[in-house]
Amino acid sequence: MAGRRRDDGVVTAELAVALLGLTGVLAGLLSLGTVVQAQLRVHDAAAAGARLAARGEPAGRVQQVAGRLGGDGARAGVTGGAGTTRVTVSRTVRLLLPGTPSVQVVGSAEAVTETSGEPAPADGPGP
């Protein structure tokens, strides 16, 4: 092997380092997607809970439904006052890379509480 050069394995080592970096970037992008998906889910769960609360559902039922819709480990809270109801849903999301911190996502929605007894005003002119 007289014609063999000393740098024959350099390309293999550079490819290994590049693939390691590419794997890290891919895992980061997947983690970001997981966090965005969880954020959208807790926001939608809070909006659904606020709609239930605005219709007069009990706070315990609203917390149960919003927590279930928020995903694994989601917690929901209901507060009300001055004719409005606010529902907040939070959840901790674990990232894909080992050793990375967890991310807390929070979504909240507020709705005007419906009053009972009075029919809603009709839109547009009467008959």
C-alpha positions in Angstrom: 0.0 0.0 0.0 2.6 2.4 -1.0 0.1 4.8 -2.7 -2.1 5.3 0.4 -2.3 8.8 1.7 -2.5 9.8 5.4 -5.9 11.7 5.0 -7.9 8.8 3.5 -10.3 8.7 6.5 -10.9 12.4 6.8 -14.0 12.4 4.6 -15.6 9.6 6.7 -14.9 11.6 9.9 -16.3 14.8 8.4 -19.4 13.0 7.3 -20.0 11.5 10.7 -19.7 15.0 12.3 -22.1 16.5 9.7 -24.6 13.7 10.3 -24.5 14.3 14.0 -25.2 18.0 13.5 -28.0 17.3 11.1 -29.6 14.8 13.6 -29.5 17.5 16.3 -31.1 20.1 14.0 -33.8 17.6 13.0 -34.5 16.7 16.7 -34.7 20.4 17.5 -37.2 21.0 14.7 -39.3 18.1 15.8 -39.3 19.4 19.4 -40.4 22.8 18.2 -43.3 21.2 16.3 -44.3 19.3 19.4 -44.4 22.5 21.4 -46.4 24.4 18.8 -48.9 21.5 18.5 -49.3 21.5 22.3 -49.8 25.3 22.4 -52.5 25.1 19.8 -54.2 22.2 21.7 -54.3 24.0 25.1 -55.6 27.2 23.4 -58.4 25.2 21.7 -59.2 23.5 25.0 -59.4 26.8 26.8 -61.7 28.2 24.0 -64.0 25.1 24.3 -64.1 25.4 28.1 -64.9 29.1 27.8 -67.8 28.3 25.5 -69.1 25.7 28.0 -68.8 28.1 30.9 -70.5 30.9 29.0 -73.5 28.7 28.5 -73.7 28.1 32.2 -72.0 24.7 32.7 -70.7 24.2 36.2 -67.0 25.0 36.8 -66.1 21.4 37.7 -67.5 20.2 34.4 -65.7 22.9 32.5 -62.4 22.0 34.2 -62.9 18.4 33.4 -63.6 18.9 29.7 -61.0 21.5 29.1 -58.4 19.4 30.9 -59.2 16.4 28.8 -59.1 18.3 25.6 -55.7 19.9 26.6 -53.9 16.6 26.4 -51.9 14.4 28.8 -51.2 16.2 32.1 -53.2 19.3 31.2 -54.7 21.4 34.1 -57.6 23.7 33.7 -58.7 26.6 35.8 -61.9 28.7 35.6 -62.4 32.2 36.9 -65.3 34.5 36.4 -66.5 37.9 37.2 -68.3 41.0 35.8 -70.2 38.9 33.3 -67.2 37.1 31.8 -65.6 33.7 32.3 -61.9 33.0 31.7 -60.6 29.5 31.3 -56.9 28.8 31.4 -55.3 25.5 30.4 -51.7 24.6 31.0 -49.5 21.6 30.2 -45.9 20.6 30.5 -44.3 19.3 27.3 -41.2 17.2 27.3 -38.8 17.8 24.4 -37.4 15.0 22.3 -33.7 15.4 23.2 -32.6 13.8 26.4 -31.4 16.2 29.0 -33.3 19.2 27.6 -35.7 21.1 29.9 -39.5 20.7 29.7 -41.6 23.6 28.3 -44.8 24.9 29.9 -47.5 25.9 27.5 -50.5 27.9 28.5 -53.7 28.9 26.7 -56.5 31.0 27.9 -59.8 32.2 26.5 -62.5 34.5 27.8 -66.2 34.5 27.0 -69.2 36.7 28.0 -71.4 34.7 30.3 -74.9 34.3 28.8 -77.8 35.5 30.9 -80.8 33.2 31.3 -84.4 34.1 30.9 -84.1 36.7 28.2 -84.1 35.6 24.6 -81.2 36.8 22.5 -82.0 39.9 20.4 -82.8 39.1 16.8 -80.3 40.3 14.1 -81.8 42.4 11.3 -85.2 43.9 10.8 -88.3 42.3 12.1 -91.0 40.7 9.9 
